[in-house]
Amino acid sequence: MSFKKAAIFAVAALLAVSLSACVKKGGNNAAESKESELVRLTEEEVTFTYWVRNDNPDSVANYADAAVYQILREKTGVNIQFLHPVGDETLDLLFASDDLPDIIETVNRNAIPNGADQSIEDGMIIRLNELIDEYAPNFKKARLSDPEAEMLTISDGGNIYAFPKLLDGEEDAWSGPMIRKDLLDKLNLDVPTTIPEWYEVLKAFKEDGIEVPLLLNGGWDTMQEFGSFIGAWDVNKRFYRTEDGKVAYGPIQPGYKDFLATFNKWHKEGLINIDFDNNLRGEYLTSGKVGASIASEGYGSYETVAAPYPKLTKDSKVRFRQKNWRNRGYEAYITKECPDPVLAVKWFDLHYTREGSDLFNYGVAIDNPYGFDGGNFYWYKGPEIEQAYKEAGLEVPEEVKERGFPIATEEMSNGEVAYWAMINKYKIDNAPYYKNTRVVIAKNLDTIINKNYKIWTQADSSGMLPPYTMNPAESKEVNEIMGPINSYVNDMFYKFIRGEESLDKWDEYVRTIKEMNIDRAVEIHQAAYDRMVSRVTSK
């Protein structure tokens, strides 16, 4: 018996019991009077096998137990037999076995072996362009509603290859500089906004006995793509986009040299921790030894405040910050084994309707129209909503005026751990659907608007390059060029900041990188970026 058929028979009985126990027909909620967008797609129930990582096995052992998929099965007639990888099982092994499930979902964008274009050419997965034109109007409308969404949902070869988790707009930054409020209050300091102001605050923390005034990890959040601190000089540690839309390499720009000079000075004065062991990060943040860091939450029992991404001067701007691109990954591919690709496309299209996306965005409301016992949130209407938006200087979204704001139940809101431990019970956060970036479940009425997110989002993301793809020949050439360059740049990064190499050697450093063929790497990146932008029709 094949891997696919064995999985179907193994869980069929369990699903039947689970579904009958959890989904009741004939609920009496008033919302039932509305016409459902989750229509019956097939007279006889059809089963698809679906390979996907279980994002939170502590919540449900199998996604078939999740309320979202039980409701979809009841409404549409499409039954999904979820196959969660275990142990060393990988996509490479799956493709090599030539015993594919009907649907495969990957965490990262365009992440199947050999890439989407080659897999379509090899007949492993199905090109979706024509099927979407005819059978997926909701997904088509969603991906064409925004240029970024459009260009990130089509391959370099012009293939629409998967259904992704698609954001409906620019999402707020959920990470950025955070500072201990007790230290600011004690030392009578304002929240810093510029690099000179940060220097004065960190000096004051050091003089007050703080061991690590600014805790850094040197990685994605601080130096590289998101560019916190280094972004003040309008560069990052990777390839980035200039203000005129060109691709440039950060570590050879004059601004990068100025950043290194500043951090060299801060390192000499003991204000930053460039030699720090990242394994101790959590322990240090909660120990009282740290004054500020890049984070998304606070530092244990210490009250913290968010600071904007640092600017160089009051009049300058920042073009780098934490950003989630419109295509968040979690892409579902329909494989050659799928017995009914049209039905699969129709089923996925419902994930991008309002009702379907609501299930993934929010889960199951108390007194839901599906007759489902329990729920993880309720729609709330009250003066606190308008007040929260007013304080943030924002207009209340029309959808909130219409139905209220989603507030977590007590069961779900009992701390961050409780929320994430239970999230897949009622809703699936990481999956192919249309993600609402404007309205997200609040843990309580005080968190309708996350003020930290609004502060961090004062920076824009125009300096960051979208995740474009290269053809195999380009990838091979770039990897050969950038391997030695990355090693050299990383080595010199620490040497310059620690003072082991003088910045008097800057010109020699840049010349070395040029001799390693960085200009050719930039040229290839530029070509790939230009191809991605040229595919956009929704400008």
Summary of the structure (lengths in Angstrom):
residues: 539
radius of gyration: 25.3
end to end distance: 50.4
largest distance: 76.8
contacts: 1704
relative contact order: 0.16
helix: 44%
strand: 13%
